[in-house]
Amino acid sequence: MIDVISGGRLISGFVRGIGAEYHTFGVNPTFSHDRFHEAHDLIVRAWTEPGPFAFQGRHYNVQYVNLWPRPYQKPHPPIWIPVAGQQGDDRLGGAPGPRRYTYLQTFSPANVVQRI
């Protein structure tokens, strides 16, 4: 909705979160990588595929996905992958990623950013 209201000025950031968040909600943090990718796929599909459709994943099962309003930007708002203290996921962000999302290194010392 923010993308529509702003006339296409939204930049979305997809983050995995930290271990404390997983423990707070009783989710095993070893699944964070897979959950992140599955959530990414659900969101991008909702943004780009007209609904309604069902999404059956390993971590998320949604019987009725029908996004409204549709994103203003086509095919969808830009996605940035912010990462703190470690190299990004090559399946999503950074130079080696097939989707070529903007990779944003945050809260890291300059020597770490330079190395990555």
Beta strands, then each sheet from edge to edge (+ up, - down):
strand 1: 12-13
strand 2: 53-56
strand 3: 61-65
strand 4: 79-84
strand 5: 102-106
sheet 1: 1+ 4+ 5+
sheet 2: 2+ 3-
end
